[in-house]
Each structure stands twice: as C-alpha cells, then as structure tokens.
Amino acid sequence: MTTELMIPKTPFMRLCREIIDNVATVKGRSDKPALRIQSSALGALQEATEAFLVSDFESEYPVAYPL
C-alpha cells in the first residue's frame, strides 16, 4: 500500500485553476483580480479527490467483476 498521490500535482493544479477561472467568469468577476487558492488548500483538495475516486472505484469493483 502506498500513500503517494496518483495524480501528478501540476496537471491537478491546472485543472483546479481552470475551474476556478470559469466559476469566476460565470459569476461576473472578470473585471476583478483572479481568485487565489492556497497551496495547502490545493493539496487537501487533491487528497480528498483521490480518496473519493479510490472509494468509488472500490465500491464498483464487485459489481463489474463478481467473484
């Protein structure tokens, strides 16, 4: 068992920033400074995302491949 992250940090960071920029534009904040996220918050978001994905895949495994 490993505790390393599966998704590389840089692509995950780019995806989060793209989503944040899209939300800011939709909310009409295009004239204001870009929203920012702390690196520790980004790390927590990535860990939570990966934990959710792993849990979701584990719950789907018995359905897709019965023993």
CHARMM-style PDB file with segment names, atoms N, HN, CA, C and O in Angstrom:
ATOM      1  N   MET     1       0.839  -1.177   0.000  1.00  0.00      PROA
ATOM      2  CA  MET     1       0.000   0.000   0.000  1.00  0.00      PROA
ATOM      3  C   MET     1       0.888   1.246   0.000  1.00  0.00      PROA
ATOM      4  O   MET     1       1.907   1.291   0.689  1.00  0.00      PROA
ATOM      5  N   THR     2       0.496   2.242  -0.769  1.00  0.00      PROA
ATOM      6  HN  THR     2      -0.332   2.206  -1.328  1.00  0.00      PROA
ATOM      7  CA  THR     2       1.295   3.458  -0.859  1.00  0.00      PROA
ATOM      8  C   THR     2       0.468   4.668  -0.432  1.00  0.00      PROA
ATOM      9  O   THR     2      -0.760   4.655  -0.513  1.00  0.00      PROA
ATOM     10  N   THR     3       1.152   5.704   0.021  1.00  0.00      PROA
ATOM     11  HN  THR     3       2.149   5.715   0.087  1.00  0.00      PROA
ATOM     12  CA  THR     3       0.471   6.933   0.404  1.00  0.00      PROA
ATOM     13  C   THR     3       0.784   8.073  -0.564  1.00  0.00      PROA
ATOM     14  O   THR     3       0.424   9.224  -0.317  1.00  0.00      PROA
ATOM     15  N   GLU     4       1.452   7.744  -1.661  1.00  0.00      PROA
ATOM     16  HN  GLU     4       1.744   6.809  -1.862  1.00  0.00      PROA
ATOM     17  CA  GLU     4       1.766   8.762  -2.658  1.00  0.00      PROA
ATOM     18  C   GLU     4       0.516   9.121  -3.451  1.00  0.00      PROA
ATOM     19  O   GLU     4      -0.398   8.310  -3.597  1.00  0.00      PROA
ATOM     20  N   LEU     5       0.491  10.337  -3.954  1.00  0.00      PROA
ATOM     21  HN  LEU     5       1.233  10.996  -3.834  1.00  0.00      PROA
ATOM     22  CA  LEU     5      -0.639  10.764  -4.769  1.00  0.00      PROA
ATOM     23  C   LEU     5      -0.543  10.117  -6.145  1.00  0.00      PROA
ATOM     24  O   LEU     5       0.548   9.943  -6.687  1.00  0.00      PROA
ATOM     25  N   MET     6      -1.699   9.761  -6.704  1.00  0.00      PROA
ATOM     26  HN  MET     6      -2.586   9.901  -6.264  1.00  0.00      PROA
ATOM     27  CA  MET     6      -1.728   9.104  -8.012  1.00  0.00      PROA
ATOM     28  C   MET     6      -1.731  10.117  -9.154  1.00  0.00      PROA
ATOM     29  O   MET     6      -1.138   9.877 -10.206  1.00  0.00      PROA
ATOM     30  N   ILE     7      -2.399  11.246  -8.942  1.00  0.00      PROA
ATOM     31  HN  ILE     7      -2.880  11.440  -8.087  1.00  0.00      PROA
ATOM     32  CA  ILE     7      -2.485  12.283  -9.971  1.00  0.00      PROA
ATOM     33  C   ILE     7      -1.313  13.237  -9.775  1.00  0.00      PROA
ATOM     34  O   ILE     7      -1.090  13.720  -8.665  1.00  0.00      PROA
ATOM     35  N   PRO     8      -0.557  13.514 -10.845  1.00  0.00      PROA
ATOM     36  CA  PRO     8       0.542  14.471 -10.704  1.00  0.00      PROA
ATOM     37  C   PRO     8       0.013  15.848 -10.269  1.00  0.00      PROA
ATOM     38  O   PRO     8      -1.061  16.275 -10.694  1.00  0.00      PROA
ATOM     39  N   LYS     9       0.784  16.528  -9.417  1.00  0.00      PROA
ATOM     40  HN  LYS     9       1.656  16.182  -9.071  1.00  0.00      PROA
ATOM     41  CA  LYS     9       0.325  17.792  -8.837  1.00  0.00      PROA
ATOM     42  C   LYS     9       0.090  18.883  -9.883  1.00  0.00      PROA
ATOM     43  O   LYS     9      -0.905  19.603  -9.806  1.00  0.00      PROA
ATOM     44  N   THR    10       0.986  19.013 -10.848  1.00  0.00      PROA
ATOM     45  HN  THR    10       1.794  18.428 -10.910  1.00  0.00      PROA
ATOM     46  CA  THR    10       0.866  20.107 -11.813  1.00  0.00      PROA
ATOM     47  C   THR    10      -0.402  20.014 -12.655  1.00  0.00      PROA
ATOM     48  O   THR    10      -1.112  21.014 -12.760  1.00  0.00      PROA
ATOM     49  N   PRO    11      -0.729  18.870 -13.263  1.00  0.00      PROA
ATOM     50  CA  PRO    11      -1.988  18.803 -14.021  1.00  0.00      PROA
ATOM     51  C   PRO    11      -3.221  19.024 -13.138  1.00  0.00      PROA
ATOM     52  O   PRO    11      -4.189  19.645 -13.577  1.00  0.00      PROA
ATOM     53  N   PHE    12      -3.194  18.519 -11.896  1.00  0.00      PROA
ATOM     54  HN  PHE    12      -2.407  18.014 -11.540  1.00  0.00      PROA
ATOM     55  CA  PHE    12      -4.323  18.726 -10.995  1.00  0.00      PROA
ATOM     56  C   PHE    12      -4.468  20.212 -10.677  1.00  0.00      PROA
ATOM     57  O   PHE    12      -5.581  20.735 -10.639  1.00  0.00      PROA
ATOM     58  N   MET    13      -3.350  20.886 -10.450  1.00  0.00      PROA
ATOM     59  HN  MET    13      -2.445  20.461 -10.481  1.00  0.00      PROA
ATOM     60  CA  MET    13      -3.375  22.316 -10.161  1.00  0.00      PROA
ATOM     61  C   MET    13      -3.943  23.094 -11.348  1.00  0.00      PROA
ATOM     62  O   MET    13      -4.751  24.004 -11.164  1.00  0.00      PROA
ATOM     63  N   ARG    14      -3.525  22.740 -12.562  1.00  0.00      PROA
ATOM     64  HN  ARG    14      -2.869  22.000 -12.712  1.00  0.00      PROA
ATOM     65  CA  ARG    14      -4.038  23.425 -13.758  1.00  0.00      PROA
ATOM     66  C   ARG    14      -5.540  23.246 -13.894  1.00  0.00      PROA
ATOM     67  O   ARG    14      -6.257  24.197 -14.203  1.00  0.00      PROA
ATOM     68  N   LEU    15      -6.016  22.029 -13.663  1.00  0.00      PROA
ATOM     69  HN  LEU    15      -5.433  21.257 -13.411  1.00  0.00      PROA
ATOM     70  CA  LEU    15      -7.451  21.767 -13.748  1.00  0.00      PROA
ATOM     71  C   LEU    15      -8.222  22.590 -12.719  1.00  0.00      PROA
ATOM     72  O   LEU    15      -9.256  23.176 -13.041  1.00  0.00      PROA
ATOM     73  N   CYS    16      -7.726  22.634 -11.488  1.00  0.00      PROA
ATOM     74  HN  CYS    16      -6.887  22.158 -11.227  1.00  0.00      PROA
ATOM     75  CA  CYS    16      -8.393  23.425 -10.442  1.00  0.00      PROA
ATOM     76  C   CYS    16      -8.416  24.900 -10.804  1.00  0.00      PROA
ATOM     77  O   CYS    16      -9.439  25.563 -10.635  1.00  0.00      PROA
ATOM     78  N   ARG    17      -7.305  25.420 -11.299  1.00  0.00      PROA
ATOM     79  HN  ARG    17      -6.474  24.881 -11.437  1.00  0.00      PROA
ATOM     80  CA  ARG    17      -7.262  26.834 -11.671  1.00  0.00      PROA
ATOM     81  C   ARG    17      -8.211  27.132 -12.831  1.00  0.00      PROA
ATOM     82  O   ARG    17      -8.840  28.190 -12.861  1.00  0.00      PROA
ATOM     83  N   GLU    18      -8.317  26.210 -13.781  1.00  0.00      PROA
ATOM     84  HN  GLU    18      -7.806  25.351 -13.757  1.00  0.00      PROA
ATOM     85  CA  GLU    18      -9.242  26.394 -14.899  1.00  0.00      PROA
ATOM     86  C   GLU    18     -10.686  26.431 -14.396  1.00  0.00      PROA
ATOM     87  O   GLU    18     -11.478  27.266 -14.832  1.00  0.00      PROA
ATOM     88  N   ILE    19     -11.020  25.536 -13.490  1.00  0.00      PROA
ATOM     89  HN  ILE    19     -10.377  24.857 -13.135  1.00  0.00      PROA
ATOM     90  CA  ILE    19     -12.371  25.513 -12.928  1.00  0.00      PROA
ATOM     91  C   ILE    19     -12.643  26.798 -12.149  1.00  0.00      PROA
ATOM     92  O   ILE    19     -13.719  27.382 -12.280  1.00  0.00      PROA
ATOM     93  N   ILE    20     -11.681  27.241 -11.342  1.00  0.00      PROA
ATOM     94  HN  ILE    20     -10.807  26.766 -11.236  1.00  0.00      PROA
ATOM     95  CA  ILE    20     -11.845  28.472 -10.567  1.00  0.00      PROA
ATOM     96  C   ILE    20     -12.034  29.666 -11.493  1.00  0.00      PROA
ATOM     97  O   ILE    20     -12.887  30.517 -11.239  1.00  0.00      PROA
ATOM     98  N   ASP    21     -11.247  29.739 -12.565  1.00  0.00      PROA
ATOM     99  HN  ASP    21     -10.554  29.048 -12.771  1.00  0.00      PROA
ATOM    100  CA  ASP    21     -11.384  30.838 -13.522  1.00  0.00      PROA
ATOM    101  C   ASP    21     -12.743  30.810 -14.199  1.00  0.00      PROA
ATOM    102  O   ASP    21     -13.352  31.860 -14.402  1.00  0.00      PROA
ATOM    103  N   ASN    22     -13.230  29.623 -14.553  1.00  0.00      PROA
ATOM    104  HN  ASN    22     -12.735  28.770 -14.388  1.00  0.00      PROA
ATOM    105  CA  ASN    22     -14.551  29.508 -15.182  1.00  0.00      PROA
ATOM    106  C   ASN    22     -15.652  29.950 -14.236  1.00  0.00      PROA
ATOM    107  O   ASN    22     -16.582  30.642 -14.648  1.00  0.00      PROA
ATOM    108  N   VAL    23     -15.559  29.560 -12.977  1.00  0.00      PROA
ATOM    109  HN  VAL    23     -14.803  28.997 -12.641  1.00  0.00      PROA
ATOM    110  CA  VAL    23     -16.565  29.960 -11.991  1.00  0.00      PROA
ATOM    111  C   VAL    23     -16.527  31.470 -11.787  1.00  0.00      PROA
ATOM    112  O   VAL    23     -17.575  32.109 -11.687  1.00  0.00      PROA
ATOM    113  N   ALA    24     -15.340  32.039 -11.725  1.00  0.00      PROA
ATOM    114  HN  ALA    24     -14.489  31.520 -11.806  1.00  0.00      PROA
ATOM    115  CA  ALA    24     -15.206  33.477 -11.521  1.00  0.00      PROA
ATOM    116  C   ALA    24     -15.793  34.250 -12.699  1.00  0.00      PROA
ATOM    117  O   ALA    24     -16.409  35.298 -12.507  1.00  0.00      PROA
ATOM    118  N   THR    25     -15.610  33.745 -13.907  1.00  0.00      PROA
ATOM    119  HN  THR    25     -15.110  32.893 -14.063  1.00  0.00      PROA
ATOM    120  CA  THR    25     -16.139  34.405 -15.095  1.00  0.00      PROA
ATOM    121  C   THR    25     -17.657  34.306 -15.134  1.00  0.00      PROA
ATOM    122  O   THR    25     -18.333  35.278 -15.472  1.00  0.00      PROA
ATOM    123  N   VAL    26     -18.194  33.150 -14.795  1.00  0.00      PROA
ATOM    124  HN  VAL    26     -17.645  32.360 -14.521  1.00  0.00      PROA
ATOM    125  CA  VAL    26     -19.644  32.947 -14.796  1.00  0.00      PROA
ATOM    126  C   VAL    26     -20.307  33.863 -13.778  1.00  0.00      PROA
ATOM    127  O   VAL    26     -21.394  34.384 -14.026  1.00  0.00      PROA
ATOM    128  N   LYS    27     -19.664  34.060 -12.644  1.00  0.00      PROA
ATOM    129  HN  LYS    27     -18.781  33.637 -12.443  1.00  0.00      PROA
ATOM    130  CA  LYS    27     -20.233  34.885 -11.592  1.00  0.00      PROA
ATOM    131  C   LYS    27     -20.049  36.378 -11.859  1.00  0.00      PROA
ATOM    132  O   LYS    27     -20.416  37.203 -11.022  1.00  0.00      PROA
ATOM    133  N   GLY    28     -19.480  36.738 -13.023  1.00  0.00      PROA
ATOM    134  HN  GLY    28     -19.181  36.069 -13.703  1.00  0.00      PROA
ATOM    135  CA  GLY    28     -19.325  38.146 -13.372  1.00  0.00      PROA
ATOM    136  C   GLY    28     -18.143  38.824 -12.718  1.00  0.00      PROA
ATOM    137  O   GLY    28     -18.154  40.041 -12.536  1.00  0.00      PROA
ATOM    138  N   ARG    29     -17.128  38.066 -12.363  1.00  0.00      PROA
ATOM    139  HN  ARG    29     -17.119  37.077 -12.512  1.00  0.00      PROA
ATOM    140  CA  ARG    29     -15.955  38.643 -11.703  1.00  0.00      PROA
ATOM    141  C   ARG    29     -14.800  38.851 -12.664  1.00  0.00      PROA
ATOM    142  O   ARG    29     -13.655  38.965 -12.227  1.00  0.00      PROA
ATOM    143  N   SER    30     -15.067  38.905 -13.954  1.00  0.00      PROA
ATOM    144  HN  SER    30     -15.997  38.813 -14.309  1.00  0.00      PROA
ATOM    145  CA  SER    30     -13.973  39.003 -14.922  1.00  0.00      PROA
ATOM    146  C   SER    30     -13.214  40.320 -14.804  1.00  0.00      PROA
ATOM    147  O   SER    30     -12.055  40.392 -15.213  1.00  0.00      PROA
ATOM    148  N   ASP    31     -13.835  41.361 -14.256  1.00  0.00      PROA
ATOM    149  HN  ASP    31     -14.777  41.302 -13.924  1.00  0.00      PROA
ATOM    150  CA  ASP    31     -13.163  42.647 -14.111  1.00  0.00      PROA
ATOM    151  C   ASP    31     -12.357  42.745 -12.822  1.00  0.00      PROA
ATOM    152  O   ASP    31     -11.596  43.697 -12.647  1.00  0.00      PROA
ATOM    153  N   LYS    32     -12.506  41.787 -11.923  1.00  0.00      PROA
ATOM    154  HN  LYS    32     -13.124  41.013 -12.065  1.00  0.00      PROA
ATOM    155  CA  LYS    32     -11.819  41.801 -10.634  1.00  0.00      PROA
ATOM    156  C   LYS    32     -10.581  40.917 -10.697  1.00  0.00      PROA
ATOM    157  O   LYS    32     -10.439  40.118 -11.622  1.00  0.00      PROA
ATOM    158  N   PRO    33      -9.690  41.050  -9.730  1.00  0.00      PROA
ATOM    159  CA  PRO    33      -8.496  40.188  -9.709  1.00  0.00      PROA
ATOM    160  C   PRO    33      -8.863  38.717  -9.657  1.00  0.00      PROA
ATOM    161  O   PRO    33      -9.913  38.346  -9.133  1.00  0.00      PROA
ATOM    162  N   ALA    34      -7.996  37.888 -10.200  1.00  0.00      PROA
ATOM    163  HN  ALA    34      -7.143  38.190 -10.626  1.00  0.00      PROA
ATOM    164  CA  ALA    34      -8.237  36.442 -10.231  1.00  0.00      PROA
ATOM    165  C   ALA    34      -8.336  35.893  -8.813  1.00  0.00      PROA
ATOM    166  O   ALA    34      -7.657  36.365  -7.900  1.00  0.00      PROA
ATOM    167  N   LEU    35      -9.180  34.904  -8.647  1.00  0.00      PROA
ATOM    168  HN  LEU    35      -9.731  34.521  -9.388  1.00  0.00      PROA
ATOM    169  CA  LEU    35      -9.288  34.249  -7.348  1.00  0.00      PROA
ATOM    170  C   LEU    35      -8.026  33.444  -7.094  1.00  0.00      PROA
ATOM    171  O   LEU    35      -7.384  32.968  -8.031  1.00  0.00      PROA
ATOM    172  N   ARG    36      -7.674  33.295  -5.834  1.00  0.00      PROA
ATOM    173  HN  ARG    36      -8.195  33.681  -5.072  1.00  0.00      PROA
ATOM    174  CA  ARG    36      -6.461  32.568  -5.488  1.00  0.00      PROA
ATOM    175  C   ARG    36      -6.798  31.424  -4.553  1.00  0.00      PROA
ATOM    176  O   ARG    36      -7.801  31.457  -3.841  1.00  0.00      PROA
ATOM    177  N   ILE    37      -5.946  30.412  -4.565  1.00  0.00      PROA
ATOM    178  HN  ILE    37      -5.130  30.385  -5.144  1.00  0.00      PROA
ATOM    179  CA  ILE    37      -6.117  29.271  -3.664  1.00  0.00      PROA
ATOM    180  C   ILE    37      -4.756  28.962  -3.039  1.00  0.00      PROA
ATOM    181  O   ILE    37      -3.735  28.955  -3.727  1.00  0.00      PROA
ATOM    182  N   GLN    38      -4.753  28.711  -1.748  1.00  0.00      PROA
ATOM    183  HN  GLN    38      -5.583  28.717  -1.189  1.00  0.00      PROA
ATOM    184  CA  GLN    38      -3.509  28.404  -1.051  1.00  0.00      PROA
ATOM    185  C   GLN    38      -3.027  27.015  -1.445  1.00  0.00      PROA
ATOM    186  O   GLN    38      -3.828  26.128  -1.742  1.00  0.00      PROA
ATOM    187  N   SER    39      -1.716  26.839  -1.445  1.00  0.00      PROA
ATOM    188  HN  SER    39      -1.066  27.560  -1.204  1.00  0.00      PROA
ATOM    189  CA  SER    39      -1.159  25.543  -1.839  1.00  0.00      PROA
ATOM    190  C   SER    39      -1.599  24.442  -0.875  1.00  0.00      PROA
ATOM    191  O   SER    39      -1.798  23.300  -1.287  1.00  0.00      PROA
ATOM    192  N   SER    40      -1.750  24.778   0.398  1.00  0.00      PROA
ATOM    193  HN  SER    40      -1.589  25.706   0.733  1.00  0.00      PROA
ATOM    194  CA  SER    40      -2.207  23.765   1.358  1.00  0.00      PROA
ATOM    195  C   SER    40      -3.659  23.368   1.068  1.00  0.00      PROA
ATOM    196  O   SER    40      -4.025  22.203   1.225  1.00  0.00      PROA
ATOM    197  N   ALA    41      -4.483  24.326   0.649  1.00  0.00      PROA
ATOM    198  HN  ALA    41      -4.187  25.272   0.521  1.00  0.00      PROA
ATOM    199  CA  ALA    41      -5.876  24.019   0.295  1.00  0.00      PROA
ATOM    200  C   ALA    41      -5.919  23.159  -0.961  1.00  0.00      PROA
ATOM    201  O   ALA    41      -6.736  22.244  -1.065  1.00  0.00      PROA
ATOM    202  N   LEU    42      -5.044  23.452  -1.909  1.00  0.00      PROA
ATOM    203  HN  LEU    42      -4.381  24.195  -1.824  1.00  0.00      PROA
ATOM    204  CA  LEU    42      -4.969  22.662  -3.136  1.00  0.00      PROA
ATOM    205  C   LEU    42      -4.541  21.225  -2.821  1.00  0.00      PROA
ATOM    206  O   LEU    42      -5.077  20.277  -3.394  1.00  0.00      PROA
ATOM    207  N   GLY    43      -3.581  21.067  -1.914  1.00  0.00      PROA
ATOM    208  HN  GLY    43      -3.145  21.838  -1.449  1.00  0.00      PROA
ATOM    209  CA  GLY    43      -3.145  19.730  -1.506  1.00  0.00      PROA
ATOM    210  C   GLY    43      -4.260  18.960  -0.816  1.00  0.00      PROA
ATOM    211  O   GLY    43      -4.443  17.768  -1.065  1.00  0.00      PROA
ATOM    212  N   ALA    44      -5.008  19.637   0.053  1.00  0.00      PROA
ATOM    213  HN  ALA    44      -4.860  20.605   0.255  1.00  0.00      PROA
ATOM    214  CA  ALA    44      -6.133  18.983   0.733  1.00  0.00      PROA
ATOM    215  C   ALA    44      -7.208  18.592  -0.266  1.00  0.00      PROA
ATOM    216  O   ALA    44      -7.808  17.523  -0.150  1.00  0.00      PROA
ATOM    217  N   LEU    45      -7.457  19.453  -1.248  1.00  0.00      PROA
ATOM    218  HN  LEU    45      -6.970  20.322  -1.343  1.00  0.00      PROA
ATOM    219  CA  LEU    45      -8.446  19.159  -2.284  1.00  0.00      PROA
ATOM    220  C   LEU    45      -8.025  17.946  -3.109  1.00  0.00      PROA
ATOM    221  O   LEU    45      -8.854  17.102  -3.448  1.00  0.00      PROA
ATOM    222  N   GLN    46      -6.734  17.862  -3.430  1.00  0.00      PROA
ATOM    223  HN  GLN    46      -6.060  18.548  -3.155  1.00  0.00      PROA
ATOM    224  CA  GLN    46      -6.252  16.717  -4.203  1.00  0.00      PROA
ATOM    225  C   GLN    46      -6.352  15.426  -3.402  1.00  0.00      PROA
ATOM    226  O   GLN    46      -6.751  14.395  -3.944  1.00  0.00      PROA
ATOM    227  N   GLU    47      -5.999  15.465  -2.131  1.00  0.00      PROA
ATOM    228  HN  GLU    47      -5.675  16.302  -1.691  1.00  0.00      PROA
ATOM    229  CA  GLU    47      -6.100  14.256  -1.302  1.00  0.00      PROA
ATOM    230  C   GLU    47      -7.552  13.803  -1.176  1.00  0.00      PROA
ATOM    231  O   GLU    47      -7.842  12.609  -1.249  1.00  0.00      PROA
ATOM    232  N   ALA    48      -8.462  14.757  -0.987  1.00  0.00      PROA
ATOM    233  HN  ALA    48      -8.226  15.727  -0.928  1.00  0.00      PROA
ATOM    234  CA  ALA    48      -9.880  14.413  -0.868  1.00  0.00      PROA
ATOM    235  C   ALA    48     -10.414  13.854  -2.186  1.00  0.00      PROA
ATOM    236  O   ALA    48     -11.198  12.905  -2.186  1.00  0.00      PROA
ATOM    237  N   THR    49      -9.996  14.435  -3.295  1.00  0.00      PROA
ATOM    238  HN  THR    49      -9.359  15.206  -3.294  1.00  0.00      PROA
ATOM    239  CA  THR    49     -10.433  13.969  -4.610  1.00  0.00      PROA
ATOM    240  C   THR    49      -9.969  12.539  -4.857  1.00  0.00      PROA
ATOM    241  O   THR    49     -10.744  11.692  -5.301  1.00  0.00      PROA
ATOM    242  N   GLU    50      -8.706  12.283  -4.566  1.00  0.00      PROA
ATOM    243  HN  GLU    50      -8.076  12.972  -4.205  1.00  0.00      PROA
ATOM    244  CA  GLU    50      -8.176  10.937  -4.781  1.00  0.00      PROA
ATOM    245  C   GLU    50      -8.817   9.923  -3.841  1.00  0.00      PROA
ATOM    246  O   GLU    50      -9.084   8.793  -4.249  1.00  0.00      PROA
ATOM    247  N   ALA    51      -9.066  10.303  -2.595  1.00  0.00      PROA
ATOM    248  HN  ALA    51      -8.848  11.221  -2.263  1.00  0.00      PROA
ATOM    249  CA  ALA    51      -9.730   9.393  -1.663  1.00  0.00      PROA
ATOM    250  C   ALA    51     -11.134   9.054  -2.156  1.00  0.00      PROA
ATOM    251  O   ALA    51     -11.567   7.906  -2.061  1.00  0.00      PROA
ATOM    252  N   PHE    52     -11.843  10.050  -2.681  1.00  0.00      PROA
ATOM    253  HN  PHE    52     -11.491  10.983  -2.758  1.00  0.00      PROA
ATOM    254  CA  PHE    52     -13.180   9.811  -3.221  1.00  0.00      PROA
ATOM    255  C   PHE    52     -13.117   8.868  -4.418  1.00  0.00      PROA
ATOM    256  O   PHE    52     -13.904   7.925  -4.504  1.00  0.00      PROA
ATOM    257  N   LEU    53     -12.187   9.114  -5.343  1.00  0.00      PROA
ATOM    258  HN  LEU    53     -11.548   9.880  -5.273  1.00  0.00      PROA
ATOM    259  CA  LEU    53     -12.077   8.273  -6.536  1.00  0.00      PROA
ATOM    260  C   LEU    53     -11.735   6.834  -6.172  1.00  0.00      PROA
ATOM    261  O   LEU    53     -12.323   5.902  -6.720  1.00  0.00      PROA
ATOM    262  N   VAL    54     -10.800   6.642  -5.262  1.00  0.00      PROA
ATOM    263  HN  VAL    54     -10.321   7.399  -4.816  1.00  0.00      PROA
ATOM    264  CA  VAL    54     -10.414   5.295  -4.849  1.00  0.00      PROA
ATOM    265  C   VAL    54     -11.608   4.587  -4.214  1.00  0.00      PROA
ATOM    266  O   VAL    54     -11.871   3.422  -4.513  1.00  0.00      PROA
ATOM    267  N   SER    55     -12.325   5.282  -3.346  1.00  0.00      PROA
ATOM    268  HN  SER    55     -12.112   6.228  -3.103  1.00  0.00      PROA
ATOM    269  CA  SER    55     -13.502   4.698  -2.700  1.00  0.00      PROA
ATOM    270  C   SER    55     -14.567   4.334  -3.737  1.00  0.00      PROA
ATOM    271  O   SER    55     -15.190   3.275  -3.656  1.00  0.00      PROA
ATOM    272  N   ASP    56     -14.763   5.214  -4.697  1.00  0.00      PROA
ATOM    273  HN  ASP    56     -14.257   6.074  -4.762  1.00  0.00      PROA
ATOM    274  CA  ASP    56     -15.750   4.966  -5.745  1.00  0.00      PROA
ATOM    275  C   ASP    56     -15.355   3.750  -6.591  1.00  0.00      PROA
ATOM    276  O   ASP    56     -16.198   2.910  -6.905  1.00  0.00      PROA
ATOM    277  N   PHE    57     -14.086   3.660  -6.956  1.00  0.00      PROA
ATOM    278  HN  PHE    57     -13.401   4.343  -6.701  1.00  0.00      PROA
ATOM    279  CA  PHE    57     -13.627   2.517  -7.742  1.00  0.00      PROA
ATOM    280  C   PHE    57     -13.735   1.225  -6.935  1.00  0.00      PROA
ATOM    281  O   PHE    57     -14.108   0.186  -7.481  1.00  0.00      PROA
ATOM    282  N   GLU    58     -13.413   1.278  -5.642  1.00  0.00      PROA
ATOM    283  HN  GLU    58     -13.110   2.122  -5.199  1.00  0.00      PROA
ATOM    284  CA  GLU    58     -13.513   0.079  -4.806  1.00  0.00      PROA
ATOM    285  C   GLU    58     -14.954  -0.406  -4.693  1.00  0.00      PROA
ATOM    286  O   GLU    58     -15.202  -1.612  -4.677  1.00  0.00      PROA
ATOM    287  N   SER    59     -15.893   0.510  -4.616  1.00  0.00      PROA
ATOM    288  HN  SER    59     -15.692   1.489  -4.629  1.00  0.00      PROA
ATOM    289  CA  SER    59     -17.294   0.119  -4.490  1.00  0.00      PROA
ATOM    290  C   SER    59     -17.839  -0.416  -5.805  1.00  0.00      PROA
ATOM    291  O   SER    59     -18.794  -1.192  -5.791  1.00  0.00      PROA
ATOM    292  N   GLU    60     -17.272  -0.033  -6.932  1.00  0.00      PROA
ATOM    293  HN  GLU    60     -16.496   0.597  -6.944  1.00  0.00      PROA
ATOM    294  CA  GLU    60     -17.721  -0.505  -8.238  1.00  0.00      PROA
ATOM    295  C   GLU    60     -17.109  -1.844  -8.626  1.00  0.00      PROA
ATOM    296  O   GLU    60     -17.669  -2.551  -9.464  1.00  0.00      PROA
ATOM    297  N   TYR    61     -15.995  -2.200  -8.047  1.00  0.00      PROA
ATOM    298  HN  TYR    61     -15.541  -1.625  -7.367  1.00  0.00      PROA
ATOM    299  CA  TYR    61     -15.282  -3.416  -8.449  1.00  0.00      PROA
ATOM    300  C   TYR    61     -16.126  -4.677  -8.321  1.00  0.00      PROA
ATOM    301  O   TYR    61     -16.178  -5.449  -9.278  1.00  0.00      PROA
ATOM    302  N   PRO    62     -16.786  -4.931  -7.200  1.00  0.00      PROA
ATOM    303  CA  PRO    62     -17.573  -6.173  -7.090  1.00  0.00      PROA
ATOM    304  C   PRO    62     -18.742  -6.236  -8.094  1.00  0.00      PROA
ATOM    305  O   PRO    62     -19.134  -7.326  -8.509  1.00  0.00      PROA
ATOM    306  N   VAL    63     -19.282  -5.110  -8.475  1.00  0.00      PROA
ATOM    307  HN  VAL    63     -18.963  -4.224  -8.138  1.00  0.00      PROA
ATOM    308  CA  VAL    63     -20.388  -5.088  -9.416  1.00  0.00      PROA
ATOM    309  C   VAL    63     -19.901  -5.432 -10.818  1.00  0.00      PROA
ATOM    310  O   VAL    63     -20.550  -6.186 -11.544  1.00  0.00      PROA
ATOM    311  N   ALA    64     -18.764  -4.880 -11.189  1.00  0.00      PROA
ATOM    312  HN  ALA    64     -18.237  -4.267 -10.600  1.00  0.00      PROA
ATOM    313  CA  ALA    64     -18.244  -5.095 -12.534  1.00  0.00      PROA
ATOM    314  C   ALA    64     -17.626  -6.491 -12.690  1.00  0.00      PROA
ATOM    315  O   ALA    64     -17.721  -7.094 -13.759  1.00  0.00      PROA
ATOM    316  N   TYR    65     -17.011  -6.990 -11.654  1.00  0.00      PROA
ATOM    317  HN  TYR    65     -16.934  -6.500 -10.786  1.00  0.00      PROA
ATOM    318  CA  TYR    65     -16.310  -8.278 -11.725  1.00  0.00      PROA
ATOM    319  C   TYR    65     -16.694  -9.159 -10.547  1.00  0.00      PROA
ATOM    320  O   TYR    65     -15.941  -9.241  -9.577  1.00  0.00      PROA
ATOM    321  N   PRO    66     -17.837  -9.814 -10.605  1.00  0.00      PROA
ATOM    322  CA  PRO    66     -18.234 -10.669  -9.471  1.00  0.00      PROA
ATOM    323  C   PRO    66     -17.258 -11.830  -9.285  1.00  0.00      PROA
ATOM    324  O   PRO    66     -16.747 -12.390 -10.254  1.00  0.00      PROA
ATOM    325  N   LEU    67     -17.019 -12.168  -8.063  1.00  0.00      PROA
ATOM    326  HN  LEU    67     -17.434 -11.712  -7.275  1.00  0.00      PROA
ATOM    327  CA  LEU    67     -16.080 -13.264  -7.748  1.00  0.00      PROA
ATOM    328  C   LEU    67     -16.729 -14.617  -7.814  1.00  0.00      PROA
ATOM    329  OT1 LEU    67     -16.071 -15.630  -7.576  1.00  0.00      PROA
TER     330      LEU     67
END
